[in-house]
Amino acid sequence: MRSKFGKIKGDRVIWVIVFLLSLLSFLAVYSSTGTLAYKYQGGNTEYYMFKHALILLFGLLFMYLAHRLKYTYYSRIFQVALYVAIPLLLLTLLFGLNLNDAKRVLPLPFGLTFQTSDLAKITLIVYLARMLSKKQEDIKDFKSAFLPLMLPVILVTGLIFVANFSTAALLFVTSLVLIFIGGVKIKYILGMIGIGLVVMSIGIAILFALPEGQQGRVGTWKNRITSYIDGSSGENYQLNQAKIAIATGGIFGKMPGNSTQRNFLPHPYSDFIFAIIVEEYGLVGGSFVVLLYLILFFRSVKIVTKAPGTFGAFLTIGVGFSLVFQAMINMGVAVGLLPTTGQPLPLISMGGTSIWFTSLAIGIILSVSKENDQIATDALVQPVNQTVNG
């Protein structure tokens, strides 16, 4: 069905969700960056407001352009992008900026940074969708289907794992879910999970055996896990502050701009922005955000059921699952169900490349939806034309 917004096509419900999440992002980021503004911008709170607004506008532009392009073109585009993403991940490990004992971003001109794992995530998902659609005839075969699917997954997640365990784990789980949906034998998937757990356990055990000063990023993982389990200080401090924010928010919240925990949470504008949303908008506001992500996933599944081909179906479910899974992890951390991961809340947390690649991902879903609408329209028009011509 053609949207009333002119050249904006695709699923209108998803467009509404994008608008609501963007609006909430603008309000929540502006409210939670006060301490940051006083620390780095001399109290100019409008600096981060305008910066984030500009990032959101560019994200919406990328989404619009992505949804206008026919989704089948992404098959070739991201096949090439995979050969770019892997060297960039390696380059980041070697020459990236060292932030909190982790090299996750590459420095760019004008003080900007580029998080290469954001490119790698969407690239790998599109690559898997392409391969699954091409391998359906021999999808049960280990050599001709499973290995070509899993080798890039192991390579990409392995390169990300060194500096960003949570992103690597999220991408690995998403890849396995997509491969499972694609029809690969479950015994191959379970075997890969087993091998992955063994290798990861051995690697972490070796790194844990190193002296404290040489553990680097593994030391951070260790502190987060142990503090989460035994409730100790350190990493658990921010979880406690997030719980205070949620508890004091009540049913209807303190209203926009009235958060107090934004002054105590280390990252209230990114990792723990959901806690600030609940504090200011209450349980009602927090539940509304959860509902928006669930509706986004539901609409993605609905698009899958109408997709004209297997590539469009795998592409939509892979991208949709990845976004909603990441959102649930972020919100799970904020309410204390999970240890701190550092995953942003898609389309809400402050960020540059994370928002832009999230926008690109949603644009791809909308592109598939637009194609579904076009096919449905053609199916309705064709009998009418045949009747007139007859």
DAVENSUL-V961218 format. One record per backbone hydrogen bond with DSSP energy under -1.0 kcal/mol. NH is the residue of the N-H (numbers start at 0). CO is the residue of the C=O. If there is no record, write none. Layout:
<<NH & CO> <NH & CO>>
This chain:
<<7 & 4> <14 & 10> <15 & 11> <16 & 12> <17 & 13> <18 & 14> <19 & 15> <20 & 16> <21 & 17> <22 & 18> <23 & 19> <24 & 20> <25 & 21> <26 & 22> <27 & 23> <28 & 24> <29 & 25> <30 & 26> <31 & 27> <36 & 32> <37 & 33> <38 & 34> <39 & 35> <40 & 36> <42 & 36> <43 & 40> <44 & 42> <46 & 43> <48 & 44> <49 & 45> <50 & 46> <51 & 47> <52 & 48> <53 & 49> <54 & 50> <55 & 51> <56 & 52> <57 & 53> <58 & 54> <59 & 55> <60 & 56> <61 & 57> <62 & 58> <63 & 59> <64 & 60> <65 & 61> <66 & 62> <67 & 63> <68 & 64> <72 & 69> <73 & 70> <76 & 72> <77 & 73> <79 & 75> <80 & 76> <81 & 77> <84 & 80> <85 & 81> <87 & 83> <88 & 84> <89 & 85> <90 & 86> <91 & 87> <92 & 88> <93 & 89> <94 & 90> <95 & 91> <96 & 104> <98 & 101> <105 & 113> <107 & 111> <111 & 108> <113 & 105> <117 & 114> <119 & 115> <120 & 116> <121 & 117> <122 & 118> <123 & 119> <124 & 120> <125 & 121> <126 & 122> <127 & 123> <128 & 124> <129 & 125> <130 & 126> <131 & 127> <132 & 128> <133 & 129> <134 & 130> <140 & 137> <145 & 140> <146 & 141> <148 & 144> <149 & 145> <150 & 146> <153 & 149> <154 & 150> <155 & 151> <156 & 152> <157 & 153> <158 & 154> <159 & 155> <160 & 156> <163 & 159> <167 & 163> <168 & 164> <169 & 165> <170 & 166> <171 & 167> <172 & 168> <173 & 169> <174 & 170> <175 & 171> <176 & 172> <177 & 173> <178 & 174> <179 & 175> <180 & 176> <181 & 177> <182 & 179> <183 & 178> <188 & 184> <189 & 185> <190 & 186> <191 & 187> <192 & 188> <193 & 189> <194 & 190> <195 & 191> <196 & 192> <197 & 193> <198 & 194> <199 & 195> <200 & 196> <201 & 197> <202 & 198> <203 & 199> <204 & 200> <205 & 201> <206 & 202> <207 & 203> <208 & 204> <209 & 206> <213 & 210> <214 & 211> <217 & 214> <220 & 216> <221 & 217> <222 & 218> <223 & 219> <224 & 220> <225 & 221> <226 & 222> <227 & 223> <228 & 224> <229 & 225> <230 & 226> <236 & 233> <239 & 235> <240 & 236> <241 & 237> <242 & 238> <243 & 239> <244 & 240> <245 & 241> <246 & 242> <247 & 243> <252 & 248> <253 & 278> <254 & 279> <257 & 254> <262 & 259> <263 & 260> <264 & 260> <269 & 266> <271 & 266> <272 & 269> <275 & 271> <276 & 272> <277 & 273> <278 & 274> <279 & 275> <280 & 276> <281 & 277> <282 & 249> <283 & 250> <284 & 280> <285 & 281> <286 & 282> <287 & 283> <288 & 284> <289 & 285> <290 & 286> <291 & 287> <292 & 288> <293 & 289> <294 & 290> <295 & 291> <296 & 292> <297 & 293> <298 & 294> <299 & 295> <300 & 296> <301 & 297> <302 & 298> <303 & 299> <304 & 300> <306 & 303> <312 & 308> <313 & 309> <314 & 310> <315 & 311> <316 & 312> <317 & 313> <318 & 314> <319 & 315> <320 & 316> <321 & 317> <322 & 318> <323 & 319> <324 & 320> <325 & 321> <326 & 322> <327 & 323> <328 & 324> <329 & 325> <330 & 326> <331 & 327> <332 & 328> <333 & 329> <334 & 330> <335 & 332> <336 & 331> <337 & 331> <347 & 344> <348 & 344> <349 & 268> <355 & 351> <356 & 352> <357 & 353> <358 & 354> <359 & 355> <360 & 356> <361 & 357> <362 & 358> <363 & 359> <364 & 360> <365 & 361> <366 & 362> <367 & 363> <368 & 364> <369 & 365> <370 & 366> <371 & 367> <372 & 368> <373 & 369> <374 & 370> <375 & 371> <376 & 372> <377 & 373> <378 & 374> <379 & 375> <380 & 376> <381 & 377> <384 & 380> <385 & 381> <386 & 382> <387 & 383> <388 & 384> <389 & 385>>
